[in-house]
Amino acid sequence: MRIGVNIPNFGPGTDPDVLCRWARTVEALGFDLLMISDHVAVTPDVAEQYPAPFYEPFTTLSWLAGVTERVRLGTSVLIVPYRHPLLVARMAANLNRISGGRLVLGVGVGWARQEFAALGVPFEGRGRLTDGHLRALRAAWADEDDYRSGPIPIWVGGNSEVGMRRAVLLGDAWHPLRTFTLSRLRDAAGRMKALADELERPVPALTPRILLRLTDSPIPGPDRVAGEGSIAQIVDDLEQLRLLGADTVVLDPFGGDPAETLCPQTAWRALATVADHWDLGAPHETERQ
């Protein structure tokens, strides 16, 4: 099982230098994958959670590809209805080629009504648009030599059954986000297999993005979400996800307060602690400030 990190590409403390330090720290620690999020118009509903500056994912990942060598680069998640599918096909194929085949395309339907309105995209039709765009994306990669650059895995986000069905039909992996307990993830993995059997399709890989919130003492109770608690609890969560068959687990150290971006060293220390307690398969050094 591989371990990745979702880094903040937004907020008052984020600038090109900090993004570069994030990328180099994640790679130096031995993590397999670096992912960033997506918004186009920082409307008030977006800014409340993810304030400007917000660095666009394709241009940002293209730049980070040049300051890293090994780590895979991905989106968690690209909001599919915001862009024409042929534009996404072109940008993704180019980025994959530029990076030496390191791209993972995590996708989702989006949630910010004001942003949809600003972009002139119908909010209520976003699921249908996403499905159509994903089909067009795959068709473009398959039919046009200029788009081809090796396989680009599509991880479909969305915690609902609709999201799971979309992953079965149109994705290579199901990429649930952040708020699952281990018990709920086990149940969802079982439901995913049932959906795949029902639709007579292969079961997508499981690639959850979980919270990373390291505490000094264990958090008791069954409602603890995966990735939250003492280092022993977090390591056990990773082991349980490995036993569940997860292909990749993405750690998300952003706790929800944009002010956290002013002090990324706190997140780097938490990631270094995980790296010290979980065999990432690579030697590492980092800025442990």
Buried (B, 14 or more C-beta within 10 A) or exposed (E): BBBBBBBBBBBEBBEEEBBBBBBBBBBBBBBBBBBBBBBBBBBEBBBEBBBBBBBEBBEBBBBBBEEBEEBBBBBBBBBBBBBEBBEBBBBBBBBBBBBEEBBBBBBBBBEBEBBBBBBEBEBEEBBEBBBBBBEBBBBBBEEEEEBBBEEBBBBBBBBEEEBBBBBBBBBBBBBBBBEBBBEBBBEBBEEBBEBBEEEEBEBBBBBBBBBBBBEEEEEEEEEBBBBBBBBEBBBBBBEBBBEBEBBBBBBBBBEEEBEBBEEBEBBBBBBBBBBEEBEBEBEBEBBEE
